[in-house]
């Protein structure tokens, strides 16, 4: 038989354990109770930043907790993804990646993370078309048709910048070359921010950029948009022709941005993150910013977002193979 004092001690221990477990559950459901870090895998000034920083500000208004942007650029966004994959799975370290991370598995031979297995897909945050932008002092052709004709007559004379090998900028450039029969030399950078700085300063001729990072520079006259990808004009830039209307119906590259958490993040924390981010995205202030960047706000979360990412990984594997793009 158990001694009465032993039995009392066991009951106290059981009660203490229950209190600890209950406290843990309350801490999870009370997310966020402290600042949250968001790994952005590109330098400041790029397309990811154009959406991450307004989102961070709105998140802080809603939750009264800071969403700290941690820019970790390099290797076409894969360095930041690698760092994010190793964060504690507690909801206080998140990852904002992009279409580049669906391309990377097909172009980087030795990644130390798996975007489909090492992360929990949370939600799609933004979706913007790709835009062909040029330095107007270096590229004087006024239309995309004249630009293509010039590039055909002068193979390898022009160059294009990308945010890094294996990014959507790189693949968009290779697809453009493939579909137009042109050859333009690829120059990879460590993110869209440095790429755009060199485009504006005249060190590169053209970039195939996501509209989110180029829109302010287009409106400011620092760079010129010649064409949007896809089958229709973008409402934010109604004077810029789309690919379909200039004879490139299959040029449908878009830049999307999404949110992940490390694998193992508790389900209730995942749900809270999605709920709070949805509130932020519903704010009129963010709707205005997204529209100005030529982007919509997709309602794709959790399992549906995971399916979307899986489909994108397969799609880009086919594109990479067809384009012949290689790691440089």
Phi and psi in degrees as a GROMACS rama.xvg file:
@    title "Ramachandran Plot"
@    xaxis  label "Phi"
@    yaxis  label "Psi"
@TYPE xy
-79.9355  132.089  UNK-2
-63.9717  141.897  UNK-3
-53.1319  -40.2176  UNK-4
-68.7031  -37.5499  UNK-5
-62.2695  -42.5227  UNK-6
-62.7283  -41.4699  UNK-7
-63.0486  -41.9127  UNK-8
-62.8474  -40.0405  UNK-9
-64.6769  -39.3609  UNK-10
-66.0206  -40.0287  UNK-11
-63.2043  -42.6027  UNK-12
-62.5942  -42.4326  UNK-13
-63.057  -41.3472  UNK-14
-65.8003  -40.1626  UNK-15
-64.3001  -41.5762  UNK-16
-62.7031  -42.4548  UNK-17
-62.5463  -38.6809  UNK-18
-65.2039  -40.6756  UNK-19
-63.5474  -46.5564  UNK-20
-62.921  -42.2419  UNK-21
-63.9016  -39.8537  UNK-22
-63.6889  -38.2956  UNK-23
-63.1891  -41.2984  UNK-24
-64.4655  -39.7955  UNK-25
-66.3454  -37.0431  UNK-26
-64.416  -39.895  UNK-27
-66.4889  -48.9767  UNK-28
-68.1871  -17.8163  UNK-29
-90.7135  13.1468  UNK-30
-60.1257  136.82  UNK-31
-97.5483  134.688  UNK-32
-104.935  2.14487  UNK-33
-156.776  171.976  UNK-34
-57.5049  147.555  UNK-35
-113.435  135.82  UNK-36
-97.6071  132.457  UNK-37
-114.96  111.392  UNK-38
-75.6255  120.691  UNK-39
-110.409  115.265  UNK-40
-84.8069  28.5829  UNK-41
-141.362  157.983  UNK-42
-64.2593  162.794  UNK-43
-60.2415  146.753  UNK-44
100.741  -3.70181  UNK-45
-94.5265  -174.282  UNK-46
-64.0343  -39.834  UNK-47
-61.3603  -42.2777  UNK-48
-62.0703  -36.3902  UNK-49
-61.1008  -25.4853  UNK-50
-102.255  -35.1941  UNK-51
-65.64  -41.1515  UNK-52
-70.8294  -44.5108  UNK-53
-63.1592  -36.3957  UNK-54
-63.6093  -41.2724  UNK-55
-59.9606  -45.5258  UNK-56
-62.965  -41.913  UNK-57
-70.6503  -38.0379  UNK-58
-58.9691  -43.082  UNK-59
-64.3199  -36.9157  UNK-60
-63.4557  -40.9195  UNK-61
-76.0605  -41.6054  UNK-62
-101.026  -13.7212  UNK-63
64.0251  19.2359  UNK-64
-123.53  147.313  UNK-65
-80.1806  136.104  UNK-66
-102.893  103.479  UNK-67
-84.9004  121.081  UNK-68
-81.8504  123.801  UNK-69
-118.132  97.8439  UNK-70
-76.7187  120.449  UNK-71
-128.917  75.9416  UNK-72
-78.8534  162.637  UNK-73
131.363  146.661  UNK-74
55.4709  44.8517  UNK-75
62.1657  28.7355  UNK-76
91.2091  -5.9565  UNK-77
-79.7401  -25.1472  UNK-78
-64.8528  -48.3366  UNK-79
-62.0777  -38.3029  UNK-80
-63.897  -39.4121  UNK-81
-62.5026  -44.298  UNK-82
-62.6375  -44.9106  UNK-83
-64.381  -33.4984  UNK-84
-65.5736  -17.6203  UNK-85
-105.387  8.08723  UNK-86
-71.129  154.875  UNK-87
-59.8728  141.33  UNK-88
-88.7527  63.4258  UNK-89
-122.676  4.63597  UNK-90
88.7267  -4.27881  UNK-91
-101.934  5.43768  UNK-92
-136.629  114.476  UNK-93
-120.178  167.724  UNK-94
-131.457  126.252  UNK-95
-108.202  101.001  UNK-96
-103.741  -166.91  UNK-97
-152.299  -174.703  UNK-98
-54.1861  -30.1661  UNK-99
-54.2842  -31.8897  UNK-100
-80.2532  -11.2948  UNK-101
-88.0243  -22.2991  UNK-102
-82.4839  -38.0142  UNK-103
-51.4392  -41.7377  UNK-104
-59.2349  -23.8048  UNK-105
-91.2742  -12.5398  UNK-106
-121.267  -20.5427  UNK-107
-104.048  115.542  UNK-108
-72.5711  -24.25  UNK-109
-133.546  62.9814  UNK-110
-74.786  142.635  UNK-111
-98.3149  20.0176  UNK-112
-146.295  164.592  UNK-113
-126.973  114.588  UNK-114
-62.4755  -24.0468  UNK-115
-90.3813  -19.4332  UNK-116
-115.847  -26.9499  UNK-117
-97.0715  1.47799  UNK-118
-131.086  156.941  UNK-119
-100.408  119.79  UNK-120
-72.6681  126.441  UNK-121
-103.859  -55.5052  UNK-122
-169.912  153.513  UNK-123
-84.2338  130.57  UNK-124
-102.164  -35.537  UNK-125
-159.489  155.631  UNK-126
-145.52  113.208  UNK-127
-126.371  147.026  UNK-128
-71.4827  158.526  UNK-129
-81.923  146.795  UNK-130
-130.639  140.034  UNK-131
-89.1032  113.524  UNK-132
-120.84  143.865  UNK-133
-129.918  159.92  UNK-134
-81.5875  115.703  UNK-135
-66.1463  -17.3121  UNK-136
-82.2536  -29.9211  UNK-137
-90.8656  -33.7097  UNK-138
-112.832  109.494  UNK-139
-98.8187  -4.41423  UNK-140
-67.6205  126.324  UNK-141
-78.4412  -18.0051  UNK-142
-128.901  161.518  UNK-143
-65.3937  -34.8801  UNK-144
-63.5487  -42.3104  UNK-145
-70.4405  -33.7649  UNK-146
-63.3548  -45.5744  UNK-147
-62.7825  -43.8489  UNK-148
-60.5772  -41.1424  UNK-149
-66.196  -43.2991  UNK-150
-62.841  -35.9996  UNK-151
-66.3496  -38.0147  UNK-152
-75.5711  -19.8971  UNK-153
-130.418  67.204  UNK-154
-60.9059  136.352  UNK-155
69.3136  3.95301  UNK-156
-77.1229  -32.0287  UNK-157
-102.086  161.517  UNK-158
-131.093  159.434  UNK-159
-131.403  142.651  UNK-160
-96.137  152.193  UNK-161
-135.041  168.426  UNK-162
-79.1653  3.51616  UNK-163
140.931  155.965  UNK-164
-59.8922  132.234  UNK-165
88.815  -0.693801  UNK-166
-83.6476  170.132  UNK-167
-64.4047  -30.6202  UNK-168
-60.3116  -43.8653  UNK-169
-64.0401  -51.2354  UNK-170
-66.4164  -36.1656  UNK-171
-62.7252  -39.6716  UNK-172
-65.2569  -42.8741  UNK-173
-66.393  -39.0324  UNK-174
-64.1158  -41.8777  UNK-175
-58.9407  -46.5688  UNK-176
-61.2193  -42.5769  UNK-177
-64.3844  -43.036  UNK-178
-80.727  -18.7852  UNK-179
-107.29  -6.15259  UNK-180
68.0939  34.832  UNK-181
-113.797  165.125  UNK-182
-129.383  116.637  UNK-183
-127.583  129.439  UNK-184
-70.8239  133.238  UNK-185
-87.4132  131.377  UNK-186
-124.048  106.033  UNK-187
-81.3503  143.739  UNK-188
-119.58  178.84  UNK-189
-96.4268  44.7099  UNK-190
131.684  163.116  UNK-191
-69.3381  -29.6851  UNK-192
-59.7462  -57.4945  UNK-193
-60.2644  -37.0613  UNK-194
-58.3199  -48.5011  UNK-195
-68.1079  -34.5462  UNK-196
-59.7151  -42.1273  UNK-197
-73.7372  -30.4681  UNK-198
-65.9235  -45.7847  UNK-199
-64.8439  -39.0499  UNK-200
-78.6582  -10.7968  UNK-201
94.5025  15.8764  UNK-202
-84.9376  -17.9071  UNK-203
-131.676  158.619  UNK-204
-87.3012  -43.0811  UNK-205
-146.167  152.362  UNK-206
-137.634  149.83  UNK-207
-109.67  87.9415  UNK-208
-109.197  156.958  UNK-209
-70.973  139.478  UNK-210
-61.4636  -27.7143  UNK-211
-57.9467  -39.0656  UNK-212
-89.0093  -20.7363  UNK-213
-93.3845  -21.1377  UNK-214
-56.9448  -46.1288  UNK-215
-64.0223  -36.8726  UNK-216
-71.9807  -33.7675  UNK-217
-65.636  -48.1336  UNK-218
-63.3218  -31.9038  UNK-219
-82.0968  -3.60753  UNK-220
79.2165  6.80493  UNK-221
-76.1701  -29.7378  UNK-222
-134.962  164.503  UNK-223
-121.192  133.922  UNK-224
-89.9013  127.108  UNK-225
-100.474  -29.0792  UNK-226
-163.425  142.192  UNK-227
-97.5955  146.858  UNK-228
-72.7642  161.924  UNK-229
98.0119  -170.53  UNK-230
-103.743  0.580569  UNK-231
-149.008  156.159  UNK-232
-70.0867  151.833  UNK-233
-87.8336  132.898  UNK-234
-57.6323  -28.7107  UNK-235
-74.0507  -21.8326  UNK-236
-137.03  68.7464  UNK-237
-65.6012  -17.2341  UNK-238
-88.0328  -6.80089  UNK-239
-93.4936  122.02  UNK-240
-67.5961  153.561  UNK-241
-94.5136  164.933  UNK-242
-60.3989  -41.5274  UNK-243
-60.7878  -37.9795  UNK-244
-79.4599  -9.63278  UNK-245
-109.64  17.95  UNK-246
91.7035  17.2865  UNK-247
-124.385  66.0232  UNK-248
-65.5261  -19.625  UNK-249
-96.3353  5.5715  UNK-250
-90.5042  89.6203  UNK-251
-123.795  36.5109  UNK-252
-72.5829  132.593  UNK-253
-128.071  155.308  UNK-254
-109.695  114.626  UNK-255
-111.966  155.339  UNK-256
-128.021  137.18  UNK-257
-140.432  170.195  UNK-258
-119.593  133.302  UNK-259
-128.066  159.683  UNK-260
-123.171  156.215  UNK-261
-60.5383  147.218  UNK-262
-56.181  137.864  UNK-263
98.5454  -5.68019  UNK-264
-61.2124  128.774  UNK-265
-55.1377  145.075  UNK-266
-60.2244  -37.9541  UNK-267
-69.9103  -31.5404  UNK-268
-70.3355  -41.2724  UNK-269
-54.8647  -46.9531  UNK-270
-62.5791  -40.6172  UNK-271
-65.6624  -40.8804  UNK-272
-59.7695  -48.0601  UNK-273
-61.6582  -43.5605  UNK-274
-60.6364  -46.6976  UNK-275
-68.2277  -38.0134  UNK-276
-67.99  -35.8138  UNK-277
-62.476  -40.5421  UNK-278
-61.4667  -42.4142  UNK-279
-63.136  -44.2322  UNK-280
-68.8613  -22.6071  UNK-281
-79.7945  -9.79972  UNK-282
-68.789  138.837  UNK-283
-57.4727  -35.7373  UNK-284
-59.7089  -44.5346  UNK-285
-72.937  -36.3813  UNK-286
-58.1018  -40.8136  UNK-287
-65.3008  -42.9325  UNK-288
-65.394  -44.3351  UNK-289
-61.5345  -44.3968  UNK-290
-63.5013  -40.3496  UNK-291
-63.8987  -29.8167  UNK-292
-86.7414  6.57424  UNK-293
72.8964  21.473  UNK-294
-114.874  152.697  UNK-295
-100.454  174.678  UNK-296
-113.223  98.2854  UNK-297
-70.7175  145.471  UNK-298
-103.086  71.0271  UNK-299
-129.386  113.129  UNK-300
-133.501  161.18  UNK-301
49.186  -120.203  UNK-302
-60.7151  -39.501  UNK-303
-64.7424  -36.8805  UNK-304
-67.745  -40.6408  UNK-305
-59.7018  -42.2998  UNK-306
-63.1938  -40.404  UNK-307
-61.0302  -46.5563  UNK-308
-62.4742  -44.0932  UNK-309
-58.9991  -41.8597  UNK-310
-66.0045  -38.3502  UNK-311
-66.6559  -38.6032  UNK-312
-59.6529  -44.255  UNK-313
-65.9379  -44.3183  UNK-314
-59.7071  -46.1753  UNK-315
-73.5106  -25.9291  UNK-316
-60.9723  -40.2258  UNK-317
-67.1041  -42.2581  UNK-318
-64.2209  -44.7163  UNK-319
-59.8152  -45.2736  UNK-320
-62.927  -44.7445  UNK-321
-67.7874  -35.4736  UNK-322
-78.5791  -23.4947  UNK-323
76.0841  12.9516  UNK-324
-64.0946  139.191  UNK-325
-130.481  156.856  UNK-326
-67.3927  131.464  UNK-327
